[in-house]
Amino acid sequence: MRLDTGTPITRFFSSLVTILAIVAFGFVAWKAFDIWRSDPAVEGIQEILQPQK
């Protein structure tokens, strides 16, 4: 079985799509973490656990 490497333009767009997918995943993960951190329930749990330290 032979793998076709494709044209330089095809490889460029493939790399571009891969990079954009990684950036999009990172952005969504960052926003999800930010929303989770600002959740009032999480803040309440942190306040409860804070005096125990």
C-alpha positions, 0 to 999 in steps of 0.5 A: 500500500502506497501513501500519497503525500499530496501536493504542497497546497493540500499539505498546507491546508491539511496542516492549517486545518489541524492547527485550527482544530487544536486552537479551537479545542484549546479555546473551548477547553479554556472557556469550559474551565473558566465557566466552571471556575466561576460557578457559584457552587464551586465557589461555595465548595472552595469557601467550605474547604478553605478553613480546613487548610 
